[in-house]
Amino acid sequence: MKDWTTIRERYLRNNLPIRLGGLAANLARIKSFSDHPGHYDVVESLLNESKYFIEWTALDTKLEIQTELVELQLQLACWQLNWKRIWNDPVERNTVSEKARLWSERILEMSGLLR
């Protein structure tokens, strides 16, 4: 089991753009790892960790970004609730991985790290 307190403390040491970049990286990993059926547990863990990253970051952002982060967190929660079914359907798994990629690009853009 992960030590969420330690992870949170380490995560919050970073400035906001780096935290958003970390969230974007997690979403990109979801896309990448979803290509292989054997990565079920890894992707499920990334979904959960990403929800924590949002929880720990949202209050430090502007309202527009908070709104998008809440939307993403709801999406991640819906995926997680249906994860076994999604994972066992290659078409649906691919759809989720593409949505994760799009979210990753959007969050990275919001982070300002590309400027």
Sequence and secondary structure as in RCSB ss.txt:
>XXXX:A:sequence
MKDWTTIRERYLRNNLPIRLGGLAANLARIKSFSDHPGHYDVVESLLNESKYFIEWTALDTKLEIQTELVELQLQ
LACWQLNWKRIWNDPVERNTVSEKARLWSERILEMSGLLR
>XXXX:A:secstr
   HHHHHHHHHTS HHHHHHHHHHHHHHHHHHTTSGGGHHHHHHHHHHHHHHHHHHGGGS HHHHHHHHHHHHH
HHHHHHTHHHHHH HHHHHHHHHHHHHHHHHHHHHHTTT 
